[in-house]
Amino acid sequence: LKPEIPIARAERRGPAGRERGLLNAEGEWISLSDAAPEPLTNIVVRGWNNQQRNQVAALLKQRGRLKGMLQAIVLYPDGNISLITPGLGRINLGGEAALLNAQIEMILHLNKTLPEHLRKGPQSSLDLSNPNRPELQLPAPPAAKQVKTQP
């Protein structure tokens, strides 16, 4: 038995509701116990499932390149993945594992080049499901208030 070194915190849906645990570098689930050491990062993986374990492992292995930008990895039942970052907000990666390296490159590029006023606006997100055509999705501007004039 090799000792498990936890890399990130994780949550998953189990028969008894939401379960909390830890993940190792391979994205494998580690049950919480009194003996479990603190994870090496502050990254949280939400919605962990075994089907997406390899993609989680690949993202956790890229954490050094992301230099502290990765706060959370969110896994959805349809196979899609989102990242939560402090600088770029929510980043939707889609579900295509083969694009992961290109998506990481685009995240690093946009983190350096995207103007500050376009970063992390409330309810804004970045769609990198096609890293060749990134889409910044901004919330609709507030509607102008109609000024009623008396006839």
Disulfide bonds with the S-S distance in Angstrom:
none
